[in-house]
Amino acid sequence: MQLPREVVVGKETIESIAEISKRLGFTKSALLIAGSKTYEVAGKTVKEILEKEGMKIQTFLTEKALAKDVEAVEEKIVKLKPEIVFGVGGGTKIDVAKCSSSRQGIPFISIPTTASHDGIASPLSSIKGFSKPYSVMAQAPLAIIADTNIIMKAPWRLAINGCGDVISKITAVEDWKLAHKDKGEYYGEYAASLALMSTRLVMENADLIQPNSEEGLRILLEALISCGVAMSIAGSSRPCSGSEHMFSHALDTIRPCCAMHGEQCGLGTIMMSYLHGMDWRKVRDTLKKLGAPINATELGVTKEDVIKALEIAVSIRPERYTILNKQDLSRESCEKIAKATEVI
C-alpha cells in the first residue's frame, strides 16, 4: 500500500517545495518534468526555489504521455541519477513523471497545475503506446503540492472534467460490489467508502464548485486526492474505474481526442447508473449544474458514436467484471439505454 507522506493544498503552497523536499530527505538533485506552458506557470518557480537551496535541477519538457516520452525520461534518469522526480502540470505530465520514475525505482512528487482528474494522486499512469489502452500500475506520489492560486488560473473546463471523473466513482464502486457478489472478487470496504465520500463531496457541493471559488476548488482537489488514495489502498483502480471508464475508453477508440476523459466518464456514469437501477437523474442534474456535458451533442459526438461505444465497452477490459457483463447488451439495448437517459 503506497500512500503520500505529504499532502499540501492551499494558496501559495508552492513556496513550501524546498521545505518539503528537505523534510523528505531530498537536498542534492532532481529531475523536473513539465510541459512548455506548465513550466512557465509553475515549473520555473519550483526550479528557482530549489536551486536557491543548493539543489541541482535538470528539466525535461514533454507535451504528450506516450510510451516514447516515458522512455526518453527514463534515459534521462539513468544518465543523471536524480534523487527525486517532480511532475509539474496536468494529467499527462504527471503520468509521464510517475511512470518513468516508477520504472527506474525512484520516488516522485506531484505538483498539479490543474484539477482535471485523479491522476494527480493515484498510483496509476495512463500512457499511450504500451500494451493496454487504459491506466497501468506505476507508483503513488511521495508528496502532493497543490497550489490553488496556480490551479485557479487554468481553464475552468479542466476543473469540470475533474468533477466528472470524481462523480464516476459512484458507478465504479457499484461495479466493484457486483464483481464481489457475482464472481467472488476482493472488495475493500474502506477503499470503496473513500471513493464514494469523494463523489458525495463533489455532488453535495456542486453550488460551491464554480469559477473563481477557491473553496470549491479546494473541495474538488481534496476529492481527487482521496480518489487517488482509495486506489492506493485497494491496490488497483477498482474503486475509481468501472463500466463508465470502459465506455470512455471505447469512445476514445471510435472518436479519438474529441472530448476530455472526465467529461466522457460523466456521460458514461449517467447511463451506467441507469443500468444499476440508481438515481441517474441526480447524476445527470449534478453534472448539468457543474457545466459538464450531459448528452452526445454537448460532448461533441454523434448518436452512433455513443451507441457503438456502449456496445463495445465490455470488450475494453475483458478481465474486469461490471454491469456490462451482467447485462450482455445488444445494439438495440444500447440505443434504448442512451435514449432513456436522454444521452441521445
N, C-alpha and C positions, 0 to 999 in steps of 0.2 A: 504494500500500500504506500504510494508516494503522495505526500501532501506538501504544499508550500510552507516554508518556515516563516516567511514574512509576507503579509498582505497589507498594503498601504493604499487607501483610496481617499481622495480629497483634493482640495485646492493646493497647488504648488508642491505636491508630494515629490515631484521630480527632483527637487532640491535635496531630497534625502538619499539620493542614489549612492553617494560616496560613503555616507554613514552606514547604510545597509550593507553595501559591499564589504566594508571593513568588518562589520559585525559578523558577516558570514565567512570571513577569512580570505577574501579576495583583495589583494593590495598591489599586485605586481602587473598583471597583464590581462587583457580581454579582447575578444573579437566582437564587434558590433555589427549586427545585420539590420539593414533598413532599406527602404526604397528611396528614390531621389527626393520625393516630397516629404516622406516621414523623417528623413534625415534632417531636412530643413526645419520641420515642425518640432522635432524633439531629439533626434539623434545627435545633432551638433551640440546641443546643450548638455546631453549626457557625456559626450566625449570631453567637452571643455571642463566640466565639473570633476571628472575622474582624473584627467591629466593634471589638474591643479593639485591633486592629492598624490601625484607621482606615479600613477598607473600608466603603462604603455598600452595605448588603444589603437587597434587596427580596425578598419571599416571594410565592409563588403556590401555593395548595393545590388539589390535584386528587385525585379518588378513582378515576377511570377513565382508560383510554387510548383515547379516542375522537377522531375527526378534529376535532370541535369543541373538545376540550380542547387539542389541538396548536395550533389556530388562535388560541385565546384566549391561549396563552402567546406565540405569535408577535406578537400585538398588543402584549403587554407588553414584549417585546424591542425592537420598533420604537420604542415610546414611551420606554423607559428607557435604551436603548443600553448595556447592561452589557458589561463586558469578557469575562465568563465566565458560564456557566450551571452550577449544581450540581444534579444529580439525586440526591435522598436518598430511599431507600425500596426497595421490591421492584421487580419487573419493570415494572409499569405506570408508576410514577413516573419511572423511569429511561428508559423508552421515550418518554414524553412529552418529557422534557428533551432526549433525544438527537435526536428527530425535529424538534422545534421549533428547536433551536439550529442543526441542520444546514441546515434550510430558510432560516435567516436568516444563515448564514455565520459563526457564531461558535462557539468551542470549548466543550466541556462536560467536567465532571469527575463521575465515577460514585462515589457513596457508598452502597453496598448495605447494607440493614438485614436482608436475608435471603440465604440461599444457594439460591434457588429455581430459577434457570435461567441459561443462559449469556448472557442479555441484559445482564448487568452489565458485560460486557467486549466484546460483539460490535458490529460496525458496523451492525447491522440493528435495525429497530424493528417491533414488532407493534402496529399501530394499527387499530382497527375503524372503519369508516366511509369509508375510502379505497377504491380500486377493487379491491384484492386481499385475499383472506381469510387471507393469510399475511404473513410478515415482508417488509419492503421495505428497500432500502439507505438508510442515513442517514449516520452517521459513527461512528468509534471514539472512545471517551473519551480525552481527553488524559492523564488520570490516573485511577487506581482506588485508593480508600482503603477497605479492608475491615477494620473493627474487629471482631475475633472476640468481644470482650466484649459488644458490642451484638447481633451476629448470633446468639449462643448463646441469647439471651432470646426469640427468635422461636419460634413453634410448630414442633415438630420435623417435622411433616408437610411443611413448606416445604423442609427440607433433603432429605427423602426424594424430594420432587418434583425437586429439583436432581440427585439421583443418577440418577433415571430419564432425565432429559434428557441427562446425560453418557453413560450406558450406550447410549443410542440411536445414538451416533456409530458404533458397530460395524457397523450395517447401512447407515447413511448413506454411509460410505466404500465399502462393498461396492457400493452402487448407483452411486456415482461411477465406480468401476472398470469397472462393467458398461457405463455410458454411454460411457466411453472406448473400450472394446473393441468395442461394437456400433455406436456412432454417431460415433466419432472425436472425441468431446468432449474438451476440455482437461482433463487430470488432473494435479494438483500433488502430487507425492510428499511434499514437505516438509509442506505443509498437512495432507495426509491422515495422515501419521505423527504429527503433533502432536495431531490429534483422537483417533487410536487410543491414543496414550500416555495421554491424559486418561481414556479408558474403562478402560484397563488399571489406572491408578492407583486408580480407584474400585472396580473389581471385585476387585483383589488386596487392598485394604484395607477390605473390607466389614465385617470384625470391629471395626475401629477407628472406623468412622463410626457412632457411636452417640450418644444424648443425653448432654449434659454432657462430651463429649470434645472438648477444644479442638484436640487433634492431628488427630482425624478431621475436624473442621470445616475446619481449615486445608487438609487434603488435598483435600477437596471444592471449596473456594474456588479453590485453585490449578488444579484440573482444569477448573472452569468458566471461569476466566480464560484458560487455554490454548486452550479451545474458541473463545472469542471472538477470540483472536489468530489461530487457524487460519483463521477466516472472513475476517479482515482480509488475511491473506497470499493466500488464494485469490481474494479479490475478489468472493466470493459465499457463500451459505450451504451450498454443495455438501458440504464436509467434515463438516457437522454436521446436515444435514436431508435426509432421503430419503423412502423409502416409508413408514417408521414415522411420520414427521411428517405425511405426507399422510393417513394413517389417523386421526391425532389431529385434524387439521383437518376431516376428513369427519365424525368423531364430534361435533365442535362444531356442525356444521350440523344434525345429527339430534337431539342431546340437549345443547343449549347450557348451559354453566355447571354441568354435572353433576359433573365431576371436574377435576383440575388437569392442566395441559399435560404436565408431565413424567411423571405417572402414566399418562396415555393413551399417550404415546410409549413408555414402558416396555412396556406391553401390546402395542403395535404391533411393538416390537422382537422380542418373543418369536415372533410369527407371521412377521415378515419374515426373521428368521434361519433359521427353518424352511424358508421358500421358497428361501433362498440355499444351503441344504444345510449350514448352520453348526451349531454346538453350541447349539441353542436351549434345551436343558435347563440348561446352565450359566448362560445369561442369566436364565432363569426362577428358578433356585435362588438366584442372587445378589440379584435383586430381592426375593425372599421373605425372605432374610436381613436385608436392609435395612429390611424392613417395608413394601415397596411392594405395590400390588395386582398379582396375577398372573392374575386371571380376571375375567369380566364382573360377577359378583356382588360381588366385593370392590371393583371400580371404581364400582359403583352404576348399572350399565346392564343392559339385557336382552340375551339371546342374539341377538334380532333386530337390536338396535342394532349389535352387533359385526359381524354378517354384512353388514348394509346398508352400514356404514362401510367395510368391507373391499372391498365391491363397487364403491362409488363413489369410493374414494380415488384411483384412477388419473385421474379427471377433475378433481381439485382443481388440479393444475398440469400441464396438457397438454404444456407445453414441457419438462418435467423427466422425462427417461427414467430409469425404475427397473425393478426386478424385476417390478413390477406390469404394465408394458408388455410385457415379455417373456413373462410367463405368460398374460396376457389371461384373467383369471379369470371363470368363470361363477358364478352364485349358489351352485350346488351345490358348486363347488370352494372357495368362501369358507367355506361351512359345514364342509366336510371339514377345511380347514386349522385353523379355530378349534377343532374337536373334537380333532384330532390333537395340538394343543399344549395341550389342556385349558383353553383360554381360555373355552370354553363347555362 
